[in-house]
Amino acid sequence: MSSVDAGTTVPVIDISDFLAGKDPTHAVAALADACENVGFLQVVGHGIPQDALDHVDSAMKLLAQRPLTELAELTSPSGHPFRGVEIRRGQRGDAADEDIAVVRLQVCRFDNPQEAESAGVPPEFSDYFVPNIWPTSVPSLEPAFRELFGHTRAFGAQLMQLCALALGLPQDHFDDQLILDASTISANYYPPQEELSTPDNPRVTLQPHTDSGVLTLLHQTGDYTGLQLQATDGTWIDVPVVAGALIINLGDLISRWTNDRWKSTSHRVIAAQEPGKARLSIPTFYLPALDTVIDTFEVFVEGGQKKYEPITPYEWESAYLSRYYPTRDFEHVATRPPIPDPIRHARDVTTPNSR
């Protein structure tokens, strides 16, 4: 369950001074407050070029207009839900005769296991990097994705330094664990819907869920505010589109690191209340190296009690996939017994890690 109070607004934090090497005190305090009390924030002054964001935005809209038969051929042959193109229909993504709720393309840092091993990923973890699927019918798409992913991954490393300071750790605490980060990037186009939301009956196009990783960095554009986070009383709080900002939200792994001091917050996407309105989001799901041991920091162990056992991202992501996509035959599978209830805040989830 979320720890966010009803009526909370998502804070907007300027981190330009921190990135410029100036006094980070204000940014550190603001980040710590947002992470402890909301789990969501928006950052400005992040330094990611607007052109890089716009190029992915334009290319993804072109891809979403391609024939459905072509898009269907761009799904991952392995069945992996976070590689290639996925088309989701209806509120649960499983009704073939309903409106298309979202068209998504998602790729990982390394294109395949061989590339990962060449970069230094140990062979026992390289099967995590199920091959990416790059559409060729939109020539601008792959270079646009690669350019932006370079920027967002670099910014993710900087943001983790700010998180370290906010957690009372040395600024470089996470640096070594991020050299071989296993992050993914996605673009999600939410087309106009025939069935609209109303104030009393929102049409959910992406079900409530928490993210599986450490941090999510999200750029959103569109004609309406569709992303919402859940308050403690069950009400939903809009995450508005703020020009030039990136939305940052916490994933389940950072909750484990902090013994739930920093909590991942349940969120969803709804359709617009007016016809013809569309939305596009570009999230980077930031993940450290696959062999990083996510073990609760001692400073957050209250009364000597850790809520979670140590786990690696490799083990965690595998269990996450096995739990939420049990009928899919993808290559990367759990290498340890299933983890009981791995996603604490999400119930009845079928489409995590999108937005």
Wavefront OBJ file of the C-alpha trace (Angstrom):
o trace
v 0.000 0.000 0.000
v 1.183 3.484 -0.766
v 2.415 5.739 2.024
v 1.385 8.914 0.186
v -1.094 11.209 1.923
v -4.254 12.173 0.073
v -3.955 15.559 -1.608
v -0.179 15.330 -1.942
v 1.356 17.166 -4.880
v 4.356 15.776 -6.711
v 7.333 18.019 -5.869
v 9.430 19.656 -8.599
v 13.146 19.850 -7.755
v 15.864 21.772 -9.570
v 19.090 19.769 -9.490
v 21.174 21.976 -11.765
v 23.407 23.185 -8.912
v 24.248 19.612 -7.939
v 25.121 18.670 -11.522
v 27.258 21.810 -11.815
v 29.293 20.813 -8.761
v 27.807 23.510 -6.544
v 26.366 23.174 -3.056
v 23.950 20.197 -3.220
v 22.336 20.807 0.175
v 18.963 21.984 -1.132
v 18.672 19.235 -3.758
v 19.708 16.544 -1.259
v 17.133 17.652 1.320
v 14.360 17.969 -1.273
v 15.136 14.568 -2.765
v 15.203 12.875 0.637
v 11.844 14.386 1.557
v 10.247 13.355 -1.751
v 11.603 9.813 -1.553
v 10.507 9.281 2.044
v 7.047 10.798 1.704
v 5.917 10.464 -1.909
v 8.082 8.094 -3.938
v 7.586 10.387 -6.937
v 9.178 13.688 -7.906
v 9.873 15.754 -11.000
v 13.344 17.106 -11.684
v 14.333 20.072 -13.804
v 17.840 21.161 -14.658
v 18.703 17.538 -15.511
v 20.744 18.453 -18.592
v 19.235 15.918 -21.015
v 18.910 17.656 -24.401
v 15.327 18.334 -25.401
v 16.170 17.384 -28.985
v 17.108 13.871 -27.868
v 13.722 13.471 -26.186
v 11.853 14.947 -29.145
v 13.550 12.610 -31.640
v 12.363 9.522 -29.756
v 8.908 11.055 -29.399
v 8.633 11.628 -33.160
v 10.070 8.253 -34.139
v 7.776 6.355 -31.772
v 4.688 8.087 -33.149
v 5.762 7.043 -36.641
v 6.237 3.461 -35.484
v 2.810 3.380 -33.839
v 1.226 4.298 -37.189
v 2.720 1.289 -38.979
v 0.353 -1.559 -39.981
v -0.611 -3.857 -37.133
v 0.603 -6.866 -39.105
v 4.056 -5.303 -39.253
v 4.079 -4.427 -35.559
v 3.053 -7.972 -34.670
v 6.199 -9.252 -36.358
v 8.328 -7.071 -34.051
v 7.489 -8.921 -30.851
v 10.308 -10.779 -29.133
v 10.676 -14.318 -30.543
v 11.578 -15.462 -27.042
v 8.274 -14.195 -25.645
v 10.112 -11.772 -23.354
v 7.632 -9.032 -22.359
v 10.263 -6.288 -22.159
v 11.863 -6.688 -25.576
v 10.530 -5.571 -28.942
v 7.068 -4.219 -29.696
v 4.019 -5.044 -27.638
v 0.451 -3.975 -28.408
v -1.954 -3.954 -25.506
v -5.704 -3.678 -25.922
v -8.429 -2.815 -23.470
v -8.004 -2.192 -19.800
v -6.088 -5.414 -19.178
v -4.233 -5.688 -22.446
v -5.767 -9.057 -23.326
v -8.911 -8.293 -25.340
v -8.304 -8.510 -29.093
v -11.489 -6.681 -30.035
v -10.978 -3.584 -27.864
v -9.228 -0.294 -28.564
v -5.446 -0.332 -28.570
v -4.502 0.972 -25.146
v -0.769 1.327 -25.800
v 1.880 0.527 -28.370
v 5.242 -0.041 -26.691
v 8.818 -0.612 -27.803
v 11.323 -1.609 -25.141
v 15.024 -2.427 -25.429
v 17.791 -3.265 -22.989
v 21.282 -1.814 -22.657
v 23.041 -4.680 -24.484
v 21.574 -6.043 -27.697
v 22.317 -9.692 -26.862
v 24.267 -11.914 -24.434
v 27.405 -11.875 -26.575
v 27.582 -8.084 -26.514
v 27.047 -8.106 -22.747
v 29.888 -10.574 -22.192
v 32.192 -8.542 -24.446
v 31.513 -5.525 -22.231
v 32.434 -7.464 -19.095
v 29.160 -9.003 -17.895
v 29.951 -12.417 -16.339
v 28.697 -15.288 -18.527
v 26.451 -16.600 -15.759
v 24.380 -13.403 -16.000
v 24.463 -12.713 -19.721
v 21.277 -14.650 -20.529
v 19.440 -11.726 -18.929
v 20.123 -9.776 -22.109
v 17.544 -11.423 -24.316
v 18.081 -9.943 -27.826
v 16.607 -6.564 -28.612
v 14.291 -6.125 -31.587
v 14.970 -2.971 -33.595
v 12.290 -1.910 -36.121
v 13.770 -0.946 -39.505
v 10.712 0.634 -41.115
v 11.361 3.856 -39.172
v 15.077 4.504 -39.875
v 15.300 7.335 -37.351
v 14.099 5.202 -34.461
v 17.149 3.151 -33.490
v 19.662 6.044 -33.523
v 17.191 8.214 -31.604
v 16.715 5.534 -28.939
v 20.434 4.916 -28.616
v 21.262 8.608 -28.265
v 18.622 9.252 -25.632
v 19.447 6.054 -23.739
v 23.047 7.222 -23.449
v 21.829 10.463 -21.897
v 19.325 8.880 -19.514
v 21.757 6.202 -18.341
v 24.397 8.859 -17.645
v 21.852 10.935 -15.775
v 20.714 7.854 -13.850
v 24.265 7.430 -12.548
v 24.328 11.089 -11.469
v 20.959 10.744 -9.799
v 22.194 7.722 -7.871
v 25.010 9.901 -6.526
v 22.399 12.374 -5.301
v 20.455 9.492 -3.768
v 23.593 8.346 -1.961
v 23.968 11.758 -0.354
v 20.274 11.780 0.589
v 20.753 8.379 2.253
v 23.723 9.647 4.261
v 26.238 7.669 2.196
v 29.353 8.830 0.339
v 28.469 10.381 -3.012
v 30.319 7.646 -4.925
v 28.784 4.775 -2.932
v 26.940 3.257 -5.908
v 29.424 4.139 -8.663
v 31.117 0.746 -9.025
v 27.754 -1.025 -9.125
v 26.605 1.105 -12.063
v 29.460 0.521 -14.511
v 27.606 -2.432 -16.058
v 24.078 -1.212 -15.367
v 21.334 -3.418 -16.801
v 18.851 -0.646 -17.550
v 16.127 -0.676 -20.187
v 14.384 2.105 -22.101
v 10.861 2.112 -23.452
v 8.594 4.371 -25.482
v 4.852 4.022 -24.975
v 2.254 5.598 -27.246
v -1.276 5.835 -25.852
v -3.566 6.591 -28.821
v -6.931 8.380 -28.568
v -9.610 6.131 -27.102
v -13.242 5.640 -28.049
v -14.108 4.781 -24.462
v -13.202 7.834 -22.397
v -12.651 8.483 -18.725
v -15.138 10.429 -16.657
v -14.474 12.144 -13.322
v -16.329 9.360 -11.503
v -15.290 6.469 -13.741
v -11.729 6.660 -15.080
v -10.858 4.231 -17.854
v -7.603 2.575 -16.848
v -5.251 1.897 -19.762
v -2.394 0.658 -17.581
v -3.237 -1.176 -14.375
v -1.857 -0.130 -10.951
v 1.639 -1.415 -10.278
v 5.012 -0.568 -8.791
v 8.221 -0.668 -10.816
v 10.663 -3.498 -10.287
v 14.013 -1.721 -10.475
v 15.823 0.979 -8.524
v 14.765 4.231 -10.214
v 12.522 5.074 -13.157
v 13.262 8.211 -15.184
v 10.239 9.219 -17.247
v 9.641 11.856 -19.891
v 5.952 12.379 -20.693
v 4.175 14.446 -23.312
v 0.613 14.575 -24.518
v -2.719 16.320 -24.627
v -3.801 15.335 -21.125
v -2.530 14.208 -17.723
v -2.875 10.437 -17.589
v -0.288 9.226 -15.082
v -1.560 8.944 -11.512
v -0.123 7.737 -8.199
v -2.140 6.201 -5.398
v -2.607 7.786 -1.990
v -2.976 5.889 1.269
v -6.761 6.309 1.236
v -6.995 4.782 -2.241
v -7.552 8.042 -4.107
v -5.490 8.884 -7.177
v -3.221 11.903 -7.604
v -2.396 13.312 -11.045
v 1.246 13.601 -12.079
v 1.047 16.651 -14.336
v 3.033 17.227 -17.499
v 5.723 19.769 -16.538
v 7.633 21.229 -19.453
v 11.293 20.255 -19.396
v 10.948 17.964 -16.375
v 11.678 14.291 -15.874
v 9.482 12.280 -13.540
v 11.488 10.148 -11.120
v 9.896 7.347 -9.157
v 11.290 4.700 -6.866
v 11.361 1.010 -7.719
v 11.002 -2.005 -5.463
v 14.742 -2.650 -5.225
v 15.477 0.698 -3.617
v 12.680 -0.071 -1.153
v 14.559 -3.236 -0.228
v 17.838 -1.326 0.103
v 16.219 1.125 2.542
v 14.019 -1.321 4.467
v 10.978 0.538 3.082
v 12.185 3.936 4.296
v 11.972 4.911 0.630
v 8.901 3.185 -0.766
v 7.948 2.425 -4.326
v 4.512 3.894 -4.975
v 1.670 2.291 -6.894
v 0.720 4.158 -10.072
v -1.457 3.755 -13.162
v -2.410 5.420 -16.458
v -5.935 6.457 -17.441
v -7.528 7.550 -20.709
v -8.440 11.155 -21.414
v -11.850 12.634 -20.687
v -12.045 14.192 -24.158
v -11.920 12.488 -27.574
v -8.848 12.719 -29.772
v -6.383 13.090 -26.901
v -3.152 11.051 -26.960
v -0.166 10.574 -24.668
v 3.427 9.395 -25.054
v 5.907 8.438 -22.350
v 9.574 7.482 -22.467
v 10.723 5.706 -19.287
v 14.220 4.494 -18.509
v 14.137 1.718 -15.927
v 17.466 2.176 -14.189
v 19.053 -0.957 -12.792
v 22.555 -1.561 -11.380
v 24.825 -4.415 -12.452
v 23.088 -7.777 -12.304
v 25.419 -9.192 -9.630
v 24.915 -6.250 -7.238
v 23.785 -7.509 -3.835
v 20.708 -5.572 -2.746
v 21.029 -5.875 1.024
v 19.320 -3.489 3.428
v 21.605 -0.697 4.621
v 22.329 -1.174 8.326
v 21.336 2.398 9.122
v 17.737 1.517 8.190
v 17.544 -1.698 10.208
v 15.205 -0.887 13.076
v 15.445 -3.128 16.104
v 17.791 -5.424 14.210
v 15.017 -6.477 11.837
v 15.499 -6.579 8.076
v 12.291 -6.953 6.096
v 14.035 -8.530 3.112
v 16.718 -11.071 2.382
v 19.656 -10.018 0.174
v 19.005 -10.462 -3.531
v 20.644 -9.552 -6.830
v 18.878 -7.724 -9.661
v 19.388 -10.851 -11.778
v 17.425 -12.958 -9.299
v 14.842 -10.275 -8.609
v 14.025 -9.452 -12.228
v 13.745 -13.133 -13.061
v 11.286 -13.735 -10.227
v 9.361 -10.621 -11.271
v 8.954 -11.946 -14.818
v 8.023 -15.418 -13.637
v 5.361 -14.008 -11.331
v 3.657 -11.629 -13.726
v 4.117 -13.531 -16.977
v 3.795 -17.167 -15.843
v 2.503 -18.421 -19.186
v 5.287 -16.920 -21.285
v 8.237 -18.995 -22.376
v 11.073 -16.496 -22.257
v 14.714 -17.446 -21.963
v 15.732 -15.742 -18.709
v 14.161 -17.730 -15.855
v 14.477 -17.737 -12.089
v 17.602 -19.417 -10.744
v 16.365 -19.696 -7.184
v 13.019 -20.640 -5.569
v 10.218 -18.114 -6.201
v 10.218 -15.115 -3.898
v 6.968 -14.884 -1.894
v 4.923 -11.829 -2.844
v 7.795 -9.973 -4.545
v 5.781 -6.884 -5.425
v 4.367 -5.649 -2.167
v 2.224 -2.766 -3.338
v 0.825 -4.189 -6.563
v -2.098 -6.560 -6.606
v -3.831 -7.963 -9.676
v -1.127 -6.596 -11.958
v -0.789 -7.759 -15.558
v 1.209 -5.037 -17.268
v 4.052 -3.676 -15.106
v 6.976 -1.561 -16.257
v 5.305 0.505 -18.935
v 3.721 3.949 -18.422
l 1 2 3 4 5 6 7 8 9 10 11 12 13 14 15 16 17 18 19 20 21 22 23 24 25 26 27 28 29 30 31 32 33 34 35 36 37 38 39 40 41 42 43 44 45 46 47 48 49 50 51 52 53 54 55 56 57 58 59 60 61 62 63 64 65 66 67 68 69 70 71 72 73 74 75 76 77 78 79 80 81 82 83 84 85 86 87 88 89 90 91 92 93 94 95 96 97 98 99 100 101 102 103 104 105 106 107 108 109 110 111 112 113 114 115 116 117 118 119 120 121 122 123 124 125 126 127 128 129 130 131 132 133 134 135 136 137 138 139 140 141 142 143 144 145 146 147 148 149 150 151 152 153 154 155 156 157 158 159 160 161 162 163 164 165 166 167 168 169 170 171 172 173 174 175 176 177 178 179 180 181 182 183 184 185 186 187 188 189 190 191 192 193 194 195 196 197 198 199 200 201 202 203 204 205 206 207 208 209 210 211 212 213 214 215 216 217 218 219 220 221 222 223 224 225 226 227 228 229 230 231 232 233 234 235 236 237 238 239 240 241 242 243 244 245 246 247 248 249 250 251 252 253 254 255 256 257 258 259 260 261 262 263 264 265 266 267 268 269 270 271 272 273 274 275 276 277 278 279 280 281 282 283 284 285 286 287 288 289 290 291 292 293 294 295 296 297 298 299 300 301 302 303 304 305 306 307 308 309 310 311 312 313 314 315 316 317 318 319 320 321 322 323 324 325 326 327 328 329 330 331 332 333 334 335 336 337 338 339 340 341 342 343 344 345 346 347 348 349 350 351 352 353 354 355
